[in-house]
């Protein structure tokens, strides 16, 4: 008869076997697994820590409308839905991402002030479950949303991002440039994307070319690449050499005379040539 000490139990399984069981389990069951023994608890904690470091959600987006009402969303792989406990969020159907991974978009159920306690609690719950996210998109006009801007950056202090996108810019002023530079001092990113309307950007930059050059020069000290993505309706323009593309190419050619950067411009048409996209990219010139 087998003695009690020799009997197999969950508590005396080898660590390798325990790790395999944890990997096969659901995140909702981890609390129960941690109660088996101190070693199980330590290995569950090890698994969660590794999972948070290796998982890479696609995009965390914060949208604030003109009335100051905010909504947040996170695009994740559909396999992580249970891990993120998304029942309290709106869930958009799965779709294929660029690398054919099935993703879902989880979004706050209603728009509310960004400092609303319930919304802040939901955001905190999401961020506590990951340590890295591919992209941060701030879809609001940071020129007049300073408190919301730095509230979000402070909340995201423990999450690493590869890129940050400012997609709600209306104008590009010195104040806007300084706010972006302040963000880059607070958090590290590889790439910064500025997205907006061609007219607002081009007129502001042409009028304050030195300011723009100083901004680009300062920003590339912190990031690998700066991308400015502009759109404009060009159905009134001839299909050759649109003035907006020429203006940005001239800017890219002249910028190295004002800042230590290499700049390039691409222009494309979409929607049956009714919309022009200008993509301006700047990188630091190595000494």
C-alpha positions in Angstrom: 0.0 0.0 0.0 1.4 3.4 -0.9 2.2 5.6 2.0 0.6 9.0 2.3 4.0 10.7 1.8 4.4 9.0 -1.5 0.9 9.8 -2.8 0.8 12.2 -5.7 -0.8 15.6 -4.9 -1.0 18.9 -6.5 1.2 20.4 -3.9 4.2 18.2 -4.6 4.1 18.3 -8.4 7.3 19.4 -10.0 7.6 23.1 -10.9 7.8 22.3 -14.6 4.5 20.4 -14.5 2.9 23.2 -12.5 4.0 25.7 -15.1 2.3 23.6 -17.8 -0.9 23.4 -15.9 -0.9 27.2 -15.3 -0.4 27.8 -19.0 -3.3 25.6 -19.8 -5.6 27.3 -17.3 -7.8 30.4 -17.5 -6.7 33.6 -15.8 -9.9 33.7 -13.8 -8.8 30.5 -12.0 -5.4 31.8 -11.0 -6.7 32.9 -7.6 -7.7 29.4 -6.7 -4.4 27.9 -8.0 -2.5 30.3 -5.8 -4.2 28.8 -2.7 -2.7 25.3 -3.3 0.7 26.1 -1.8 3.3 28.8 -1.6 5.1 27.3 -4.6 2.0 27.3 -6.7 1.4 30.9 -5.7 4.9 31.9 -6.6 4.7 30.2 -10.0 1.3 31.8 -10.8 2.8 35.2 -10.0 5.8 34.3 -12.3 3.4 33.4 -15.1 1.4 36.6 -14.8 4.5 38.8 -14.7 5.9 37.1 -17.8 2.5 37.3 -19.6 2.3 41.1 -18.9 5.8 41.6 -20.2 5.4 39.6 -23.4 1.8 40.4 -24.4 1.5 43.4 -26.7 -2.0 45.0 -27.2 -2.2 47.0 -30.4 -3.5 50.4 -29.4 -4.8 52.3 -26.4 -6.9 55.3 -27.5 -8.3 58.2 -25.6 -10.9 60.4 -27.4 -12.2 63.6 -25.9 -14.9 65.5 -27.9 -15.4 69.3 -28.0 -17.7 69.1 -25.0 -15.0 67.5 -22.9 -16.6 64.1 -22.8 -14.1 61.2 -22.9 -14.1 57.6 -24.2 -11.2 55.1 -24.0 -10.6 52.0 -26.0 -8.1 49.2 -26.3 -7.5 46.9 -29.3 -6.4 43.5 -28.1 -6.0 40.0 -29.5 -9.3 38.2 -29.1 -7.5 35.4 -27.1 -6.9 37.9 -24.3 -10.5 38.9 -23.8 -11.0 36.8 -20.7 -7.7 38.0 -19.2 -8.8 41.7 -19.5 -12.2 41.0 -18.0 -14.0 42.9 -20.7 -17.6 42.3 -19.6 -18.0 45.9 -18.3 -16.9 47.2 -21.7 -18.5 47.5 -25.1 -16.9 44.8 -27.4 -16.7 45.3 -31.1 -16.6 42.1 -33.3 -13.3 40.4 -34.0 -11.4 41.6 -37.1 -8.1 40.6 -38.7 -5.2 42.9 -38.0 -2.2 43.5 -40.4 -0.5 40.3 -39.3 -3.8 38.3 -39.6 -4.3 38.1 -35.8 -7.9 38.2 -34.7 -8.5 41.3 -32.6 -11.4 42.9 -30.7 -11.9 46.5 -29.7 -13.0 47.1 -26.1 -14.5 50.5 -25.4 -15.9 52.3 -22.5 -19.7 52.1 -22.5 -20.4 55.8 -22.4 -18.7 59.1 -22.8 -18.0 60.9 -19.6 -15.5 63.4 -18.1 -12.0 61.9 -18.0 -11.8 62.4 -14.3 -15.0 60.4 -13.7 -14.2 57.8 -10.9 -15.8 54.9 -12.7 -13.9 55.6 -16.0 -10.7 56.0 -14.1 -11.3 52.7 -12.3 -11.9 51.0 -15.6 -8.7 52.4 -17.1 -6.7 51.4 -14.1 -8.1 47.9 -14.3 -6.9 47.6 -18.0 -3.5 49.1 -17.4 -2.8 46.9 -14.4 -3.0 43.9 -16.7 -0.3 44.8 -19.2 3.1 46.5 -19.1 3.5 47.2 -22.8 1.2 48.5 -25.5 2.2 49.0 -29.1 0.6 52.5 -29.7 -0.9 55.3 -27.6 -3.4 57.5 -29.5 -4.5 60.8 -28.0 -7.5 61.9 -30.1 -8.2 65.4 -28.8 -6.9 68.9 -29.2 -4.0 69.1 -26.7 -3.8 72.8 -27.1 -6.8 73.3 -24.9 -6.8 70.0 -22.9 -3.6 70.4 -20.9 -5.0 68.9 -17.7 -6.5 65.9 -19.5 -3.2 65.4 -21.4 -1.0 65.2 -18.4 -3.6 63.3 -16.3 -3.4 60.5 -19.0 0.4 60.6 -19.2 0.6 60.3 -15.5 -1.8 57.3 -15.4 0.3 55.6 -18.1 3.6 56.0 -16.3 4.0 52.3 -15.7 3.1 51.2 -19.2 5.6 51.2 -22.0 4.6 52.2 -25.6 6.4 51.9 -28.9 4.7 55.0 -30.4 2.5 57.9 -29.5 0.0 59.5 -31.9 -1.5 63.0 -31.4 -4.5 62.6 -33.7 -6.7 65.5 -32.6 -4.5 68.4 -33.5 -6.4 71.4 -34.9 -3.4 73.8 -35.2 0.3 73.6 -34.7 1.4 76.4 -32.4 4.4 76.9 -30.2 2.2 76.0 -27.2 1.3 72.7 -28.9 4.9 72.0 -29.7 6.0 72.6 -26.1 3.2 70.3 -24.7 4.4 67.5 -27.0 8.0 68.0 -25.9 6.9 67.9 -22.3 5.2 64.5 -22.9 8.4 63.2 -24.5 10.4 64.2 -21.4 7.9 62.3 -19.2 7.7 59.1 -21.2 9.9 57.3 -23.7 8.7 56.4 -27.2 10.4 55.2 -30.4 8.1 57.1 -32.7 5.8 60.2 -32.5 3.0 60.7 -35.0 1.2 64.0 -35.5 -2.0 63.8 -37.5 -4.3 66.6 -38.7 -5.6 68.7 -41.5 -3.2 70.0 -44.1 -4.4 73.6 -44.0 -4.0 74.1 -40.2 -0.5 72.6 -40.2 0.9 74.1 -43.3 -0.1 77.6 -42.6 1.1 77.5 -39.0 4.4 76.0 -40.0 5.0 78.3 -42.9 4.4 81.3 -40.6 6.7 79.8 -37.9 9.3 77.8 -39.7 12.0 78.4 -37.2 9.7 77.3 -34.4 8.9 74.1 -36.3 12.5 73.4 -37.0 13.4 73.8 -33.3 10.6 71.5 -32.4 11.7 68.7 -34.8 15.3 69.2 -33.7 14.4 68.9 -30.0 12.0 65.9 -30.5 14.5 63.7 -32.4 16.8 63.9 -29.4 14.2 61.8 -27.6 12.6 59.6 -30.3 13.9 57.6 -33.3 11.3 59.0 -35.8 8.7 61.8 -36.1 5.9 61.3 -38.6 3.4 64.0 -39.6 0.4 62.5 -41.4 -1.9 65.1 -43.0 -5.0 64.7 -45.1 -6.9 67.1 -47.3 -9.6 67.0 -50.0 -7.9 67.7 -53.4 -10.8 67.1 -55.8 -10.4 70.7 -56.9 -6.7 70.2 -57.7 -5.2 68.8 -60.9 -3.9 65.2 -60.6 -0.3 66.3 -61.0 2.1 68.0 -58.5 -0.5 69.2 -56.0 0.7 72.3 -54.2 0.4 70.8 -50.8 2.8 68.0 -51.7 5.3 70.5 -53.3 5.2 72.7 -50.2 6.0 69.8 -47.9 8.8 68.5 -50.2 10.3 72.0 -50.2 10.1 72.0 -46.4 11.8 68.6 -46.2 14.6 69.8 -48.4 15.2 73.0 -46.4 14.8 71.5 -42.9 18.4 70.1 -42.7 19.6 73.7 -43.0 17.8 74.6 -39.8 18.0 71.4 -37.8 20.2 68.3 -37.7 17.6 66.0 -39.2 16.9 64.0 -42.4 13.4 64.6 -43.7 11.4 62.8 -46.4 7.9 63.3 -47.9 5.5 60.8 -49.4 2.2 61.7 -51.0 -0.7 59.4 -51.9 -4.3 59.7 -53.1 -7.2 57.6 -51.8 -10.9 57.5 -52.3 -10.7 57.8 -56.1 -8.2 60.7 -55.9 -10.5 62.8 -53.7 -8.2 62.8 -50.7 -4.5 63.5 -50.5 -2.3 62.0 -47.8 1.0 63.7 -47.0 3.4 61.7 -44.8 6.4 63.7 -43.5 9.1 61.7 -41.8 12.1 63.1 -39.9 15.0 61.4 -38.2 18.1 62.6 -36.4 21.3 62.9 -38.5 24.0 61.0 -36.8 27.0 63.1 -35.7 
